[in-house]
Amino acid sequence: MIRFALLTLASLALAPFAAAQTVVKGDWIALGDVAPVTGDAATILVGPAPPPGQTLALDPAFLVSVAKKSGVILAIPLDKPIWVTRAGGNATPAKPANVARPANTTQLLGADMQDAEIIVLVRDVARGHRITDADIDWAPASSLRANRNGVADIDLVLGMEAKRALKSGQPLQSGDIRQPALIRKGDPVKLVYASPGLKLIVDGQAQADAGKGESVRILNTYSKRTIDAVATAEGEAHVRR
C-alpha cells in the first residue's frame, strides 16, 4: 500500500537528470536523501526506493507535506521534480511519464518563506503550562531563521507542556515544549521497588520534574538517600533495577 500511494504522487520512470537528483542504495528513501536537512529529520522515511537501476521522479510539494507532518519546514524549489535513482542495474534513462505538478501558491516555501505559516503564541505562557487551542494561532513566517526549529504540526503542540516561560507573539519552537510532567520538583512521590515476588513502596520527594518514562532523582525520606528512578505515573516512580 505504501508503494502504491507513493507512485500516485510521483512518477516512476527512467529519466535524464535535468533537475535535482540523488542516488540511494537501500530499499527506502529518507528525507535527508532528497532535502537539505540533518539530524533526526534526515531519517524521516519518504517512501520506498525504485527498483535497482531505475529512477523515481518525486514531487517536491509531496516532500514538503511529508516534512510538515513531522514538524519540519522545508525551503526547496517546487517547480522541478527531484530524481531519485537506486544504485545498481543497467537501465537506460528515458523521458519521464509525468512532470511534477506545481504546488498551490499558498504552500510555496521558497527562500523568503513569505507564504508559509507557523504556530505562534497569542498570550504569555508560564513554565509548566499545558498548551491549548486558546494559547496558539497561525501567523505568516517571516524568515527561514525563525522557522528552523518551529513546530508546524498542531497535533505535536496541543497538550504539551512549556519548558519555560514563553512570551505572546513568540514562534513556538520544538525546544520550547515537552511531554507533560507527571512528577514535579519538591512534590511527594511514591517510590516503588519491584522484583519477582516482591513489591515495596516508600515515601520520597522529587528532586526534579519528569515526564512519563523520564529519569528522575528521588529522595527516600526514610533512608535520606537519593535514588535514580523512572517516572511511571502521576506522583509515582519506579526504582531502576
C-alpha beads as a LAMMPS data file, in Angstrom:
LAMMPS data file: protein, C-alpha beads

241 atoms
240 bonds

1 atom types
1 bond types

-500.0 500.0 xlo xhi
-500.0 500.0 ylo yhi
-500.0 500.0 zlo zhi

Masses

1 110.0

Atoms # bond

1 1 1 0.000 0.000 0.000
2 1 1 2.871 2.422 0.809
3 1 1 4.489 1.845 -2.601
4 1 1 1.149 2.307 -4.396
5 1 1 0.421 5.582 -2.559
6 1 1 3.868 6.938 -3.346
7 1 1 3.564 6.119 -7.051
8 1 1 0.347 8.129 -7.257
9 1 1 2.270 11.203 -6.070
10 1 1 5.488 10.718 -8.021
11 1 1 6.056 9.248 -11.460
12 1 1 8.278 6.180 -11.609
13 1 1 10.158 6.372 -14.883
14 1 1 13.586 6.222 -16.462
15 1 1 14.632 9.840 -16.947
16 1 1 17.545 12.186 -17.739
17 1 1 18.908 14.142 -14.806
18 1 1 17.839 17.651 -15.890
19 1 1 16.690 18.603 -12.388
20 1 1 17.762 17.894 -8.792
21 1 1 18.908 14.310 -8.429
22 1 1 20.221 11.876 -5.849
23 1 1 21.272 8.238 -5.648
24 1 1 20.176 5.842 -2.898
25 1 1 21.384 2.340 -2.177
26 1 1 18.757 0.902 0.153
27 1 1 15.089 -0.028 -0.127
28 1 1 13.821 3.282 1.273
29 1 1 14.168 6.994 0.518
30 1 1 14.840 9.164 3.583
31 1 1 14.158 12.911 3.781
32 1 1 17.895 13.540 4.177
33 1 1 18.487 11.901 0.783
34 1 1 16.392 14.465 -1.082
35 1 1 16.289 17.618 1.086
36 1 1 18.821 19.785 2.958
37 1 1 18.016 18.548 6.472
38 1 1 20.170 16.935 9.155
39 1 1 19.750 15.176 12.497
40 1 1 16.559 13.278 13.294
41 1 1 14.738 14.984 10.418
42 1 1 17.105 13.358 7.923
43 1 1 15.894 9.875 8.955
44 1 1 12.199 10.528 8.179
45 1 1 11.104 7.946 5.601
46 1 1 9.579 9.406 2.428
47 1 1 8.720 6.090 0.762
48 1 1 10.147 3.031 -0.988
49 1 1 13.053 3.430 -3.406
50 1 1 12.606 2.469 -7.084
51 1 1 13.917 -0.895 -8.362
52 1 1 17.736 -1.105 -8.793
53 1 1 18.920 0.939 -11.751
54 1 1 15.648 2.831 -12.160
55 1 1 14.684 6.418 -11.381
56 1 1 11.781 7.927 -9.438
57 1 1 10.502 11.484 -10.008
58 1 1 9.426 12.950 -6.663
59 1 1 7.051 15.892 -6.439
60 1 1 8.770 18.465 -4.159
61 1 1 5.363 19.568 -2.849
62 1 1 4.883 15.999 -1.629
63 1 1 8.222 16.195 0.242
64 1 1 7.158 19.481 1.859
65 1 1 3.928 17.815 3.009
66 1 1 5.754 14.789 4.461
67 1 1 8.217 17.035 6.284
68 1 1 5.487 19.317 7.654
69 1 1 3.634 16.369 9.203
70 1 1 6.833 15.628 11.169
71 1 1 7.251 19.241 12.294
72 1 1 9.935 20.171 9.742
73 1 1 9.654 23.226 7.467
74 1 1 11.430 22.820 4.124
75 1 1 12.652 25.636 1.870
76 1 1 13.081 23.935 -1.516
77 1 1 12.128 24.868 -5.100
78 1 1 8.715 23.489 -6.023
79 1 1 8.830 23.934 -9.815
80 1 1 11.068 20.952 -10.670
81 1 1 10.880 17.265 -9.756
82 1 1 13.576 15.589 -7.678
83 1 1 15.000 12.492 -9.371
84 1 1 15.943 9.568 -7.160
85 1 1 17.971 6.744 -8.702
86 1 1 18.617 3.484 -6.939
87 1 1 22.161 2.213 -7.336
88 1 1 22.667 -0.990 -9.324
89 1 1 21.313 -2.281 -12.618
90 1 1 21.959 -1.004 -16.124
91 1 1 18.684 0.678 -17.043
92 1 1 18.901 3.446 -19.659
93 1 1 17.225 6.741 -18.714
94 1 1 14.141 7.804 -20.743
95 1 1 11.706 10.705 -20.701
96 1 1 9.514 10.788 -17.573
97 1 1 5.845 9.928 -17.951
98 1 1 4.651 12.926 -15.903
99 1 1 6.198 16.163 -14.744
100 1 1 5.749 17.046 -11.077
101 1 1 2.731 19.279 -10.584
102 1 1 3.321 22.750 -9.103
103 1 1 2.109 23.326 -5.561
104 1 1 -0.565 25.831 -4.594
105 1 1 0.982 29.290 -4.212
106 1 1 -0.182 29.486 -0.614
107 1 1 2.046 26.495 0.180
108 1 1 5.228 27.704 -1.524
109 1 1 8.143 27.620 0.890
110 1 1 10.845 29.484 -1.011
111 1 1 13.886 31.207 0.412
112 1 1 11.890 34.144 1.812
113 1 1 9.201 31.883 3.396
114 1 1 6.639 34.642 2.787
115 1 1 3.634 32.360 2.233
116 1 1 4.399 29.737 4.875
117 1 1 2.656 29.744 8.244
118 1 1 3.976 28.877 11.684
119 1 1 2.447 28.380 15.117
120 1 1 2.786 31.374 17.444
121 1 1 1.638 32.100 20.977
122 1 1 -1.224 34.574 21.400
123 1 1 -0.629 35.092 25.114
124 1 1 2.094 34.665 27.715
125 1 1 2.541 31.084 28.899
126 1 1 4.021 30.130 32.269
127 1 1 6.527 27.331 32.758
128 1 1 4.676 24.034 33.168
129 1 1 1.505 25.270 31.438
130 1 1 -0.170 22.768 29.088
131 1 1 -0.698 24.250 25.635
132 1 1 -4.331 24.558 24.461
133 1 1 -6.101 25.957 21.379
134 1 1 -6.602 29.223 23.250
135 1 1 -2.826 29.720 23.562
136 1 1 -1.845 29.473 19.899
137 1 1 -2.615 30.720 16.407
138 1 1 -1.114 30.650 12.904
139 1 1 0.945 33.523 11.504
140 1 1 2.933 34.106 8.275
141 1 1 6.556 33.049 8.578
142 1 1 8.941 35.966 8.360
143 1 1 12.227 34.126 7.683
144 1 1 13.872 30.720 7.493
145 1 1 15.799 31.522 10.669
146 1 1 12.552 31.929 12.613
147 1 1 11.256 28.599 11.371
148 1 1 14.276 26.339 11.506
149 1 1 13.119 24.681 14.739
150 1 1 9.484 25.697 14.510
151 1 1 6.665 23.246 15.129
152 1 1 4.390 23.141 12.079
153 1 1 2.049 20.350 13.187
154 1 1 -0.581 21.484 15.670
155 1 1 -1.064 17.893 16.861
156 1 1 2.508 17.978 18.179
157 1 1 1.721 21.069 20.269
158 1 1 -1.678 20.637 21.912
159 1 1 -1.421 19.072 25.361
160 1 1 2.341 19.557 25.559
161 1 1 3.942 21.459 28.435
162 1 1 6.004 24.646 28.277
163 1 1 9.584 24.037 29.415
164 1 1 9.936 27.691 30.449
165 1 1 8.001 30.948 30.487
166 1 1 7.101 31.947 26.922
167 1 1 6.027 35.336 25.561
168 1 1 2.996 36.230 23.465
169 1 1 3.790 36.580 19.749
170 1 1 6.745 34.212 20.000
171 1 1 7.014 31.482 17.320
172 1 1 6.695 28.134 19.085
173 1 1 9.935 26.137 18.787
174 1 1 10.351 22.407 19.273
175 1 1 12.699 23.095 22.187
176 1 1 10.036 25.152 23.999
177 1 1 7.755 22.206 24.791
178 1 1 7.930 18.745 26.313
179 1 1 5.719 15.880 27.426
180 1 1 3.618 16.927 30.450
181 1 1 5.376 16.305 33.768
182 1 1 3.950 13.548 35.968
183 1 1 6.319 14.467 38.786
184 1 1 7.391 17.947 39.848
185 1 1 10.360 19.033 41.913
186 1 1 9.589 19.085 45.632
187 1 1 6.389 17.063 45.356
188 1 1 5.848 13.875 47.409
189 1 1 6.355 10.722 45.366
190 1 1 5.570 7.058 45.925
191 1 1 8.891 5.289 45.333
192 1 1 8.268 1.725 44.139
193 1 1 10.800 -1.114 44.472
194 1 1 9.599 -4.111 42.459
195 1 1 11.093 -7.514 41.676
196 1 1 9.626 -11.000 41.112
197 1 1 7.548 -11.834 44.184
198 1 1 8.271 -8.545 45.960
199 1 1 6.902 -5.007 45.825
200 1 1 7.871 -2.307 48.315
201 1 1 6.558 1.253 48.348
202 1 1 8.159 4.047 50.351
203 1 1 7.667 7.789 50.516
204 1 1 10.008 10.042 48.616
205 1 1 10.441 13.597 47.407
206 1 1 11.149 14.554 43.780
207 1 1 14.390 16.416 43.145
208 1 1 13.386 17.477 39.604
209 1 1 10.492 17.482 37.131
210 1 1 9.965 14.383 34.967
211 1 1 7.561 13.235 32.262
212 1 1 6.460 9.651 31.727
213 1 1 9.451 7.356 31.161
214 1 1 11.991 10.027 32.090
215 1 1 14.688 9.535 34.695
216 1 1 14.368 11.478 37.940
217 1 1 16.223 11.659 41.251
218 1 1 14.041 10.850 44.272
219 1 1 14.972 11.434 47.926
220 1 1 13.941 8.436 50.046
221 1 1 12.503 10.258 53.042
222 1 1 13.100 7.220 55.280
223 1 1 16.746 6.448 54.464
224 1 1 17.596 10.033 53.410
225 1 1 19.309 8.604 50.320
226 1 1 18.774 9.978 46.805
227 1 1 17.924 7.274 44.260
228 1 1 17.568 7.189 40.476
229 1 1 14.045 6.233 39.404
230 1 1 11.761 6.421 36.373
231 1 1 8.509 8.397 36.340
232 1 1 5.677 5.937 35.628
233 1 1 2.515 7.739 36.739
234 1 1 1.456 10.958 38.406
235 1 1 3.271 11.094 41.747
236 1 1 4.863 7.661 41.248
237 1 1 8.322 6.467 40.218
238 1 1 9.893 3.012 39.947
239 1 1 13.452 2.364 41.084
240 1 1 15.773 1.304 38.265
241 1 1 16.676 -2.388 38.565

Bonds

1 1 1 2
2 1 2 3
3 1 3 4
4 1 4 5
5 1 5 6
6 1 6 7
7 1 7 8
8 1 8 9
9 1 9 10
10 1 10 11
11 1 11 12
12 1 12 13
13 1 13 14
14 1 14 15
15 1 15 16
16 1 16 17
17 1 17 18
18 1 18 19
19 1 19 20
20 1 20 21
21 1 21 22
22 1 22 23
23 1 23 24
24 1 24 25
25 1 25 26
26 1 26 27
27 1 27 28
28 1 28 29
29 1 29 30
30 1 30 31
31 1 31 32
32 1 32 33
33 1 33 34
34 1 34 35
35 1 35 36
36 1 36 37
37 1 37 38
38 1 38 39
39 1 39 40
40 1 40 41
41 1 41 42
42 1 42 43
43 1 43 44
44 1 44 45
45 1 45 46
46 1 46 47
47 1 47 48
48 1 48 49
49 1 49 50
50 1 50 51
51 1 51 52
52 1 52 53
53 1 53 54
54 1 54 55
55 1 55 56
56 1 56 57
57 1 57 58
58 1 58 59
59 1 59 60
60 1 60 61
61 1 61 62
62 1 62 63
63 1 63 64
64 1 64 65
65 1 65 66
66 1 66 67
67 1 67 68
68 1 68 69
69 1 69 70
70 1 70 71
71 1 71 72
72 1 72 73
73 1 73 74
74 1 74 75
75 1 75 76
76 1 76 77
77 1 77 78
78 1 78 79
79 1 79 80
80 1 80 81
81 1 81 82
82 1 82 83
83 1 83 84
84 1 84 85
85 1 85 86
86 1 86 87
87 1 87 88
88 1 88 89
89 1 89 90
90 1 90 91
91 1 91 92
92 1 92 93
93 1 93 94
94 1 94 95
95 1 95 96
96 1 96 97
97 1 97 98
98 1 98 99
99 1 99 100
100 1 100 101
101 1 101 102
102 1 102 103
103 1 103 104
104 1 104 105
105 1 105 106
106 1 106 107
107 1 107 108
108 1 108 109
109 1 109 110
110 1 110 111
111 1 111 112
112 1 112 113
113 1 113 114
114 1 114 115
115 1 115 116
116 1 116 117
117 1 117 118
118 1 118 119
119 1 119 120
120 1 120 121
121 1 121 122
122 1 122 123
123 1 123 124
124 1 124 125
125 1 125 126
126 1 126 127
127 1 127 128
128 1 128 129
129 1 129 130
130 1 130 131
131 1 131 132
132 1 132 133
133 1 133 134
134 1 134 135
135 1 135 136
136 1 136 137
137 1 137 138
138 1 138 139
139 1 139 140
140 1 140 141
141 1 141 142
142 1 142 143
143 1 143 144
144 1 144 145
145 1 145 146
146 1 146 147
147 1 147 148
148 1 148 149
149 1 149 150
150 1 150 151
151 1 151 152
152 1 152 153
153 1 153 154
154 1 154 155
155 1 155 156
156 1 156 157
157 1 157 158
158 1 158 159
159 1 159 160
160 1 160 161
161 1 161 162
162 1 162 163
163 1 163 164
164 1 164 165
165 1 165 166
166 1 166 167
167 1 167 168
168 1 168 169
169 1 169 170
170 1 170 171
171 1 171 172
172 1 172 173
173 1 173 174
174 1 174 175
175 1 175 176
176 1 176 177
177 1 177 178
178 1 178 179
179 1 179 180
180 1 180 181
181 1 181 182
182 1 182 183
183 1 183 184
184 1 184 185
185 1 185 186
186 1 186 187
187 1 187 188
188 1 188 189
189 1 189 190
190 1 190 191
191 1 191 192
192 1 192 193
193 1 193 194
194 1 194 195
195 1 195 196
196 1 196 197
197 1 197 198
198 1 198 199
199 1 199 200
200 1 200 201
201 1 201 202
202 1 202 203
203 1 203 204
204 1 204 205
205 1 205 206
206 1 206 207
207 1 207 208
208 1 208 209
209 1 209 210
210 1 210 211
211 1 211 212
212 1 212 213
213 1 213 214
214 1 214 215
215 1 215 216
216 1 216 217
217 1 217 218
218 1 218 219
219 1 219 220
220 1 220 221
221 1 221 222
222 1 222 223
223 1 223 224
224 1 224 225
225 1 225 226
226 1 226 227
227 1 227 228
228 1 228 229
229 1 229 230
230 1 230 231
231 1 231 232
232 1 232 233
233 1 233 234
234 1 234 235
235 1 235 236
236 1 236 237
237 1 237 238
238 1 238 239
239 1 239 240
240 1 240 241
